[in-house]
């Protein structure tokens, strides 16, 4: 009996010893969990851990970080706002993953939109806490004949972009697990600062209906989605994901601005509560986030939330070839006895008993290497100084070259001309900078363009471009008077054109908005604009692609003579016209659809944009206009081509220029057909700008002869035979298996 009692006592002693040894670990685990939220506050909702500054009860969260726990669901769901389901929180990266709705549109067998469609929108900017993550999300479009736009709010401005995807069959896609490169799906990045967006669709039909009736578009987590061919079949993508995809939101403490501002905020409610914590300015919008200092981990938003990391327990992250000793916020690595060096770097070496000859040789070698490094440093410093002096001499040469063609202004002269860049002097705002009206000392009115910041490489390219543009001399191109290169941001000085833009005259702000514009005036505006573009394309040593042809970039003087302006998106071509430019910028409604697929801009891209300008002249409708009957936004080029295929283009002509005279209507018919030819989907099917000029000049002469009652039937027949073209596409869309990449669109309203 006694041996049994002794064995029982021994067992109880060992059990008690084991429990005592486990108490610190259990206490640490409990402390780690409790330190994620405020004392007395629930820190979970269903399977989700909710860390402070988030919370589900009053007093448990920071303003703007409240979460609703829907306990009626199984399991319980965390809800942000009114109906946004939360998937998880991340304190370290200041991110929150939520579910986002999928936009979709489906078509019937007649390739017409049926009742199955959705254009969702999402607004997370009401609390000013969240912004869509530009690092983790991509706007994704899935389909074989799909074009979708994303429009939203970016800070105090607006944002618009798009993405298109095509495929001739399911077998022509990139295959399962492939990247979204435009064959079956495409993705485009979003900018920082985006708090609201909505989805809209760009095509009115679907030529791939038989094997891909539905298209989808959504802003979603980039690394979550892997394309599969099955996503194109029926509505499987929608059903599999139940109308939801994950999206990542960036959050921050935004009410105090920056880390600098947070240091002086009221001590009663600082954001970074824990000792051993600091803050970083957020990379998405205004504000800052708290972080545990190096050597600590946990929640910096609660008291004592940042705890020491025991680096010795994580040898993969914190290597040590000796004895590891954890210290507060760091660790030491002691080399084994008899060795010395840096155990963290793994170079513990044996301590020699004396100072042998090899050691002396090693020290001498080190000193020799140090001397060699010093000599190399001096040589590099001398070379950089020589390059600096050479660059100064090159800038002096630039000034000397431009003195023959341009006037070089000082910063002081520009400031006086614009009254220190007074906002009342602003006459235009675009994606590349602002334009001010200035008055020089000789009372000459000028337009001064102040560009956004550029780096040193772009600055050199900018000077070269000024030298080239200074040689442009055409009556219908805004003349470059001079420039200012004294400041980091370069400025150009152009002649001032007083009567606004063609856009203002046709659609809005012009003082003559309600005054009828004759067909002859419109034809003359078209001819002069085309002559200017033809001059840029072919009449100077280096061809120039304008890159942003639109009615807002065609200025008018008091006699309605044109001046083509705004070369901010222009690109220079080498003498070899076969060269192309891999850069696409422009304005929605004027962009060449071929560029959207190839991301390559050519001379024919300017021809396409000019075709849209011709349509504006004869319809007096904007490139993207609101239909009076349906109230929906319409693409002018697509709608006009659709009317051509139905022989109903006369319905879109401006009533101001339509008459009962068959000869006048013949001119309108010929102008319409020329515009449609300019809008051909393939660039090789479009005319050159020189051909456009010739056709417009013929039409202007013919119309002038009508006004003078000098009608020659043979001239009419000649006009018909010379301006007709072979065919017109049956649909307003374009057919291409090429893929679309990122499309940057300038949506600034013309001023």
QUIZISUL-V371782 format. One record per pair of residues at least 12 apart in sequence whose C-alpha atoms are under 6 Angstrom apart, sorted by sequence separation. I is the first residue (numbers start at 0). J is the second residue. D is the distance in Angstrom with one decimal. If there is no record, write none. Layout:
i:I j:J d:D
i:I j:J d:D
This chain:
i:53 j:65 d:5.8
i:54 j:66 d:5.7
i:55 j:67 d:5.5
i:66 j:78 d:5.8
i:85 j:97 d:4.3
i:104 j:116 d:4.0
i:148 j:160 d:5.8
i:149 j:161 d:5.9
i:277 j:289 d:5.7
i:278 j:290 d:5.6
i:295 j:307 d:4.5
i:311 j:323 d:5.8
i:321 j:333 d:5.3
i:337 j:349 d:6.0
i:338 j:350 d:5.2
i:424 j:436 d:5.3
i:435 j:447 d:5.0
i:480 j:492 d:5.5
i:552 j:564 d:5.3
i:623 j:635 d:5.9
i:66 j:79 d:5.3
i:84 j:97 d:5.6
i:103 j:116 d:5.3
i:148 j:161 d:4.2
i:277 j:290 d:5.4
i:295 j:308 d:5.2
i:319 j:332 d:5.7
i:321 j:334 d:4.6
i:334 j:347 d:5.8
i:337 j:350 d:5.9
i:434 j:447 d:5.5
i:480 j:493 d:5.2
i:591 j:604 d:5.4
i:622 j:635 d:5.1
i:36 j:50 d:5.1
i:84 j:98 d:5.6
i:103 j:117 d:5.1
i:147 j:161 d:5.7
i:276 j:290 d:5.6
i:291 j:305 d:5.7
i:294 j:308 d:5.6
i:321 j:335 d:5.5
i:434 j:448 d:4.4
i:479 j:493 d:4.6
i:35 j:50 d:4.9
i:36 j:51 d:4.7
i:102 j:117 d:5.1
i:147 j:162 d:5.8
i:276 j:291 d:4.3
i:433 j:448 d:5.9
i:478 j:493 d:5.7
i:583 j:598 d:5.9
i:102 j:118 d:5.2
i:146 j:162 d:6.0
i:166 j:182 d:5.4
i:276 j:292 d:5.2
i:309 j:325 d:5.9
i:433 j:449 d:5.4
i:478 j:494 d:5.6
i:591 j:607 d:5.8
i:102 j:119 d:5.5
i:146 j:163 d:4.3
i:164 j:181 d:4.5
i:165 j:182 d:5.3
i:166 j:183 d:5.8
i:275 j:292 d:5.5
i:432 j:449 d:5.7
i:581 j:598 d:6.0
i:582 j:599 d:5.9
i:145 j:163 d:5.5
i:164 j:182 d:5.8
i:165 j:183 d:5.8
i:271 j:289 d:5.6
i:432 j:450 d:4.3
i:581 j:599 d:4.5
i:40 j:59 d:5.8
i:145 j:164 d:5.3
i:164 j:183 d:5.6
i:431 j:450 d:5.7
i:432 j:451 d:5.3
i:580 j:599 d:5.7
i:589 j:608 d:4.8
i:164 j:184 d:5.2
i:211 j:231 d:5.5
i:417 j:437 d:4.8
i:580 j:600 d:5.4
i:143 j:164 d:5.8
i:144 j:165 d:4.9
i:164 j:185 d:5.7
i:211 j:232 d:5.7
i:307 j:328 d:5.6
i:321 j:342 d:5.7
i:416 j:437 d:4.6
i:143 j:165 d:4.2
i:258 j:280 d:5.8
i:320 j:342 d:5.2
i:416 j:438 d:4.8
i:546 j:568 d:5.4
i:579 j:601 d:5.8
i:143 j:166 d:4.6
i:257 j:280 d:5.8
i:276 j:299 d:5.7
i:319 j:342 d:5.5
i:416 j:439 d:5.4
i:546 j:569 d:5.1
i:44 j:68 d:5.9
i:319 j:343 d:4.7
i:545 j:569 d:4.4
i:220 j:245 d:5.8
i:318 j:343 d:5.7
i:320 j:345 d:5.4
i:544 j:569 d:5.4
i:219 j:245 d:5.7
i:220 j:246 d:4.7
i:273 j:299 d:5.0
i:544 j:570 d:5.2
i:219 j:246 d:4.6
i:543 j:570 d:5.9
i:271 j:299 d:5.7
i:272 j:300 d:5.0
i:273 j:301 d:5.6
i:543 j:571 d:4.8
i:45 j:74 d:5.2
i:256 j:285 d:5.7
i:257 j:286 d:4.9
i:258 j:287 d:5.8
i:271 j:300 d:4.9
i:272 j:301 d:5.1
i:273 j:302 d:4.4
i:543 j:572 d:5.9
i:45 j:75 d:4.3
i:256 j:286 d:4.4
i:257 j:287 d:5.5
i:272 j:302 d:5.1
i:273 j:303 d:4.8
i:542 j:572 d:5.2
i:44 j:75 d:5.9
i:273 j:304 d:5.4
i:541 j:572 d:5.9
i:253 j:285 d:5.9
i:541 j:573 d:5.7
i:253 j:286 d:4.0
i:295 j:328 d:5.9
i:541 j:574 d:5.5
i:618 j:651 d:5.7
i:252 j:286 d:5.3
i:294 j:328 d:4.2
i:588 j:622 d:5.0
i:618 j:652 d:4.6
i:619 j:653 d:6.0
i:251 j:286 d:5.9
i:252 j:287 d:5.4
i:294 j:329 d:5.3
i:588 j:623 d:5.8
i:617 j:652 d:5.6
i:618 j:653 d:4.5
i:251 j:287 d:5.6
i:452 j:488 d:5.3
i:617 j:653 d:5.8
i:251 j:288 d:5.3
i:154 j:192 d:5.7
i:547 j:585 d:4.9
i:153 j:192 d:5.2
i:143 j:183 d:5.3
i:153 j:193 d:4.5
i:142 j:183 d:5.3
i:152 j:193 d:5.8
i:449 j:490 d:4.7
i:141 j:183 d:6.0
i:142 j:184 d:6.0
i:152 j:194 d:6.0
i:448 j:490 d:5.6
i:141 j:184 d:4.3
i:152 j:195 d:5.2
i:448 j:491 d:5.2
i:140 j:184 d:5.5
i:151 j:195 d:5.1
i:447 j:491 d:5.7
i:140 j:185 d:5.4
i:151 j:196 d:3.8
i:447 j:492 d:4.6
i:139 j:185 d:5.8
i:150 j:196 d:5.4
i:446 j:492 d:5.8
i:139 j:186 d:4.5
i:150 j:197 d:5.4
i:446 j:493 d:5.1
i:138 j:186 d:5.5
i:149 j:197 d:5.8
i:445 j:493 d:5.8
i:446 j:494 d:5.9
i:502 j:550 d:4.8
i:137 j:186 d:5.9
i:138 j:187 d:5.3
i:149 j:198 d:4.9
i:176 j:225 d:5.4
i:177 j:226 d:5.9
i:445 j:494 d:4.9
i:446 j:495 d:5.0
i:501 j:550 d:5.2
i:502 j:551 d:4.8
i:137 j:187 d:5.6
i:148 j:198 d:5.8
i:176 j:226 d:5.3
i:445 j:495 d:4.4
i:137 j:188 d:5.0
i:148 j:199 d:5.2
i:175 j:226 d:5.9
i:176 j:227 d:5.9
i:444 j:495 d:5.8
i:500 j:551 d:5.5
i:147 j:199 d:5.7
i:175 j:227 d:4.1
i:501 j:553 d:5.6
i:147 j:200 d:4.5
i:175 j:228 d:5.9
i:500 j:553 d:5.6
i:680 j:733 d:5.5
i:147 j:201 d:5.5
i:500 j:554 d:4.3
i:146 j:201 d:5.0
i:499 j:554 d:5.8
i:500 j:555 d:5.7
i:133 j:189 d:5.4
i:475 j:531 d:5.6
i:499 j:555 d:5.9
i:133 j:190 d:5.6
i:498 j:555 d:5.3
i:133 j:191 d:5.3
i:498 j:556 d:5.0
i:497 j:556 d:5.8
i:498 j:557 d:5.7
i:496 j:556 d:5.7
i:548 j:608 d:5.6
i:144 j:205 d:5.8
i:131 j:193 d:5.7
i:550 j:612 d:6.0
i:63 j:126 d:5.5
i:130 j:193 d:5.8
i:130 j:194 d:4.9
i:610 j:674 d:4.7
i:610 j:677 d:5.1
i:610 j:678 d:5.9
i:124 j:194 d:4.8
i:607 j:677 d:5.2
i:123 j:194 d:5.6
i:606 j:677 d:5.9
i:607 j:678 d:5.1
i:142 j:214 d:4.7
i:122 j:195 d:4.4
i:141 j:214 d:5.7
i:121 j:195 d:5.7
i:141 j:215 d:5.1
i:407 j:481 d:5.5
i:408 j:482 d:5.9
i:409 j:483 d:6.0
i:121 j:196 d:5.6
i:140 j:215 d:5.7
i:405 j:480 d:5.8
i:406 j:481 d:4.4
i:407 j:482 d:5.3
i:408 j:483 d:5.0
i:120 j:196 d:5.6
i:140 j:216 d:4.4
i:405 j:481 d:4.7
i:407 j:483 d:5.9
i:120 j:197 d:4.0
i:139 j:216 d:5.6
i:119 j:197 d:5.9
i:139 j:217 d:5.6
i:119 j:198 d:5.8
i:138 j:217 d:5.9
i:603 j:682 d:5.5
i:118 j:198 d:5.2
i:138 j:218 d:4.3
i:118 j:199 d:5.7
i:137 j:218 d:5.8
i:137 j:219 d:5.8
i:136 j:219 d:5.3
i:136 j:220 d:4.4
i:137 j:221 d:5.4
i:135 j:220 d:5.8
i:136 j:221 d:4.9
i:477 j:562 d:5.2
i:644 j:729 d:5.5
i:135 j:221 d:5.9
i:475 j:561 d:5.5
i:476 j:562 d:4.6
i:477 j:563 d:5.9
i:475 j:562 d:4.4
i:476 j:563 d:4.7
i:477 j:564 d:5.6
i:641 j:731 d:5.5
i:192 j:283 d:5.6
i:640 j:731 d:5.6
i:191 j:283 d:5.2
i:192 j:284 d:4.9
i:111 j:204 d:5.4
i:110 j:204 d:5.3
i:637 j:731 d:4.4
i:110 j:205 d:5.1
i:106 j:212 d:5.4
i:105 j:212 d:5.5
i:105 j:213 d:4.1
i:104 j:213 d:5.6
i:104 j:214 d:5.4
i:103 j:214 d:5.5
i:103 j:215 d:4.3
i:102 j:215 d:5.5
i:102 j:216 d:4.9
i:505 j:619 d:5.8
i:102 j:217 d:5.8
i:132 j:247 d:5.8
i:101 j:217 d:5.2
i:132 j:248 d:5.1
i:131 j:248 d:4.7
i:132 j:249 d:5.3
i:130 j:248 d:5.6
i:130 j:249 d:5.3
i:129 j:249 d:5.6
i:129 j:250 d:4.6
i:128 j:250 d:5.5
i:518 j:656 d:5.8
i:101 j:242 d:5.4
i:596 j:737 d:5.3
i:100 j:242 d:5.7
i:101 j:243 d:5.9
i:596 j:738 d:4.8
i:100 j:243 d:4.8
i:596 j:739 d:4.2
i:99 j:243 d:5.3
i:595 j:739 d:5.3
i:98 j:243 d:5.7
i:99 j:244 d:5.3
i:98 j:244 d:5.5
i:99 j:245 d:5.9
i:98 j:245 d:4.6
i:97 j:245 d:5.6
i:97 j:246 d:5.5
i:96 j:246 d:5.7
i:96 j:247 d:4.6
i:95 j:247 d:5.8
i:95 j:248 d:5.3
i:94 j:248 d:5.6
i:94 j:249 d:4.8
i:533 j:688 d:5.1
i:533 j:689 d:5.6
i:93 j:250 d:5.7
i:586 j:744 d:5.3
i:584 j:743 d:5.9
i:585 j:744 d:5.7
i:586 j:745 d:5.0
i:585 j:745 d:6.0
i:529 j:692 d:5.6
i:526 j:695 d:5.8
i:522 j:699 d:6.0
i:551 j:749 d:5.8
i:35 j:298 d:5.6
i:34 j:304 d:5.2
i:430 j:745 d:6.0
i:429 j:747 d:5.9
i:427 j:750 d:5.1
i:187 j:741 d:5.0
i:182 j:738 d:5.8
i:181 j:738 d:3.7
i:181 j:739 d:5.2
i:166 j:736 d:5.5
i:165 j:736 d:5.5
i:163 j:739 d:5.6
i:161 j:742 d:5.9
i:160 j:742 d:6.0
i:160 j:743 d:5.9
i:160 j:744 d:5.7
